[in-house]
Amino acid sequence: MAWYYPEHVCGHGSERIQLYGKHTGRERILEAIERQPCPKCRLKAAYAQHPELPELTGSDKQVVWAAEIRAGYATHFPERLTKVATETTARWWIDHRGEINSLVAKAQAAIDSAKLRGED
């Protein structure tokens, strides 16, 4: 177990994280974390994709995670977004992420197969 202060790709780095396991495993996880933007920048990016959506409520980590889930859903299903846009709790988006992710995956697969059929 050790505490780390990762320097994210966006340049921010004030968050303190605790990692467990062998040194090599911790270093690999730390490198993966440092290749991502910080949580605040990820949240800004998710909100910027769909500024018409209301802000989410919950803990900081929940809000970042849920905003990314919702942004993926909004990108693939803009016509359905009005039905779920009223859900402003991060918990709801996280609890339903399996259903949402399977819908997004099916939509992406349909898009990909249509592209393949068009190219043949």
Buried (B, 14 or more C-beta within 10 A) or exposed (E): EEEBEBBBEBEBEEBEEEBEEEEEEBBEBBEEBBEEBBBBBBBBBBBEBBEEBEEBEBEEEBBBBBBBBBBBBBBBBEEEBEEBBEBBBBBBBBEBBEEBEEBBEEBEEEEEEEEEEEEE
